[in-house]
Amino acid sequence: MHVLRPQFRIEEQRALDFASQRGFGMIVAADGRGPRASHVPFVLERHDGRAIVQVHFTARNPLVELADGSRRFLLIVPGDDAYVSNDWYASRDNVSTWLYEAVHLSGVAHLRGQDESRPHGDALLAVAEARLPKQPWDLRQMEPGKRETMLAAIRVVDLVVDTIEGQAKLNQHKSDADHVAVADRLARSDESGHQRLARAMRALRPGLGYEIP
């Protein structure tokens, strides 16, 4: 990831926390025909001080063969984004831009044995279901034959992370007045992603005169 400015960089632990909370991204790797990509849910775990991203693919996904224990995979975890018009700023002669948050995690990918499908499924469901305001659903509630057929159709891959890159482009290089003006415009948006970016911007510079606290 090319970090545009040092102040946009997300430090590594915060980047891992961001990725873990999002839990969904795009895996990219390349073979002789070019780049391959899949959108995947994932679980991020720590083992022996290393971050490991655990994902699954359908058995026929080309990325399965690429997880050979030597090839590198890239996981792109996007956050919210928003276009900012140049006339949103308090000062003149700014240029329009795009604000966003994103994390890239990369490392060598290792294919797990087929007997690892169930533990992965349990771990993924536990994380995803915990985010919902209801009694968690788990694989034990599925008809056994159908469950085993489904688990046999997937392949689990561990991405052992050795490079962590994150960027939060939130107008850190702008004046307080410009920062407040853009945060207020985003806070008034009907889009929840814009509102979350506004909250993140306010957290960077608390105590300023925002219209929406």
C-alpha positions in Angstrom: 0.0 0.0 0.0 1.3 3.4 -0.9 0.7 5.6 2.1 0.0 9.1 0.8 1.2 11.0 3.9 2.8 9.8 7.2 -0.1 11.1 9.2 -2.6 8.9 7.4 -0.8 5.7 8.4 -2.6 3.3 10.8 -0.2 1.7 13.3 0.0 -2.1 13.1 -2.0 -3.1 16.1 -4.8 -0.7 15.3 -4.7 -2.0 11.7 -5.1 -5.6 12.9 -8.0 -4.5 15.2 -9.7 -2.7 12.3 -9.4 -5.8 10.0 -10.6 -8.1 12.7 -13.7 -6.0 13.4 -14.5 -5.7 9.7 -14.1 -9.5 9.1 -14.6 -9.3 5.3 -12.3 -8.4 2.5 -10.8 -9.4 -0.8 -8.0 -12.0 -1.2 -5.7 -11.4 -4.2 -2.9 -13.6 -5.6 -1.3 -14.1 -9.0 -0.7 -17.2 -11.2 0.7 -17.5 -14.7 -2.5 -16.0 -16.1 -2.5 -13.0 -13.9 -4.2 -11.8 -10.7 -6.9 -13.9 -9.0 -9.3 -12.5 -6.4 -12.1 -13.5 -4.2 -14.3 -11.7 -1.7 -14.2 -13.6 1.6 -15.2 -13.5 5.2 -12.3 -14.3 7.5 -11.2 -14.8 11.1 -8.1 -13.1 12.4 -6.3 -15.0 15.1 -2.9 -14.8 17.0 -0.6 -17.8 17.3 2.9 -17.6 18.8 2.9 -13.8 18.3 1.9 -14.0 14.7 -1.3 -12.8 13.1 -3.0 -15.5 11.0 -5.9 -14.8 8.7 -8.2 -17.9 8.3 -10.4 -18.0 5.2 -12.1 -20.6 3.1 -12.8 -21.0 -0.6 -14.9 -23.4 -2.6 -12.9 -26.4 -3.7 -12.8 -25.2 -7.3 -11.6 -21.7 -6.6 -8.2 -21.1 -8.4 -6.8 -19.6 -5.2 -6.9 -23.0 -3.5 -4.0 -24.3 -5.7 -2.1 -21.2 -5.2 -2.0 -21.7 -1.4 1.1 -23.8 -1.7 3.0 -22.7 1.4 5.3 -20.5 -0.6 3.1 -18.1 -2.6 2.1 -14.7 -1.1 -1.5 -13.7 -0.8 -2.8 -10.1 -0.2 -6.0 -9.4 1.9 -7.5 -6.0 1.2 -9.9 -4.9 4.0 -11.8 -1.8 3.0 -13.6 0.4 5.4 -15.9 3.3 4.7 -15.3 5.9 2.0 -16.7 9.3 1.0 -16.3 11.8 -1.8 -15.6 15.3 -0.6 -16.4 18.2 -2.9 -14.0 21.1 -3.0 -16.7 23.6 -2.0 -17.3 21.7 1.3 -14.2 23.2 2.8 -14.2 26.4 4.9 -11.2 27.8 3.0 -11.0 28.4 -0.8 -8.9 26.6 -3.4 -9.0 23.1 -2.0 -9.4 20.3 -4.4 -12.1 17.6 -4.2 -10.9 14.3 -2.8 -11.9 10.9 -1.4 -11.7 10.0 2.3 -11.4 6.4 3.2 -10.0 3.8 5.6 -8.3 0.5 4.4 -5.9 -2.1 5.7 -3.7 -4.5 3.6 -2.5 -7.8 5.2 -0.1 -10.0 3.3 2.0 -13.1 3.7 2.4 -16.7 2.7 -0.7 -18.8 2.3 -0.9 -22.4 3.6 -3.7 -24.9 2.6 -5.1 -26.8 5.6 -6.2 -30.4 5.5 -9.9 -31.1 4.8 -10.4 -32.2 8.4 -10.0 -28.6 9.4 -13.1 -27.4 7.7 -15.4 -27.9 10.7 -13.2 -26.0 13.2 -12.9 -23.1 10.7 -16.7 -23.1 10.2 -17.3 -23.0 13.9 -14.7 -20.2 14.5 -16.2 -18.1 11.6 -19.7 -18.5 12.8 -18.8 -17.7 16.4 -17.3 -14.4 15.4 -20.1 -13.4 12.9 -23.0 -14.5 15.0 -21.7 -12.6 18.1 -22.2 -9.4 16.2 -26.0 -10.0 16.0 -28.6 -9.3 18.7 -29.9 -12.8 18.9 -29.1 -16.3 20.2 -26.1 -17.5 18.1 -26.7 -20.1 15.5 -24.1 -22.8 15.0 -23.4 -25.8 12.8 -24.8 -28.3 15.3 -28.3 -27.1 14.3 -27.8 -28.1 10.7 -28.9 -31.5 9.4 -25.7 -33.7 9.7 -25.6 -35.0 6.2 -26.1 -31.6 4.6 -23.5 -30.1 7.0 -20.9 -32.7 6.1 -21.6 -32.2 2.3 -21.2 -28.4 2.7 -18.0 -28.7 4.7 -16.5 -31.2 2.2 -17.0 -28.6 -0.6 -14.7 -25.9 1.0 -11.0 -25.6 1.5 -9.5 -23.7 4.4 -6.4 -21.5 4.0 -4.2 -19.8 6.6 -2.6 -16.5 5.5 0.4 -16.0 7.8 0.7 -12.3 8.0 4.1 -10.7 7.8 3.2 -7.3 6.4 0.6 -5.0 7.9 -0.3 -1.8 6.1 -3.1 0.6 7.0 -4.3 4.0 5.9 -7.0 6.3 7.2 -7.2 9.4 5.0 -9.4 11.7 7.1 -8.2 15.2 6.3 -5.5 15.1 9.0 -3.4 17.6 6.9 -6.1 20.2 6.7 -6.8 23.2 9.0 -9.2 22.9 12.0 -11.8 24.9 10.1 -11.6 22.7 7.0 -11.6 19.6 9.2 -14.8 20.7 11.0 -16.5 21.8 7.8 -16.0 18.4 6.1 -16.9 16.4 9.2 -20.1 18.3 9.6 -21.1 17.7 6.0 -20.5 14.0 6.4 -22.4 13.9 9.7 -25.4 15.3 7.9 -25.4 12.6 5.2 -28.0 9.9 5.1 -25.3 7.3 4.5 -24.2 5.5 7.6 -20.7 5.1 6.2 -20.3 8.9 5.9 -21.6 9.3 9.4 -19.0 6.8 10.7 -16.2 8.7 8.9 -17.5 11.9 10.5 -17.3 10.3 14.0 -13.7 9.1 13.2 -12.8 12.6 12.1 -14.2 14.1 15.3 -12.3 11.6 17.4 -9.1 12.8 15.8 -9.7 16.4 16.8 -12.1 16.4 19.8 -13.1 19.7 21.3 -13.6 21.7 18.1 -16.8 23.5 17.3 -18.7 20.8 15.4 -22.3 21.4 14.6 -23.2 17.8 15.4 -21.5 16.5 18.6 
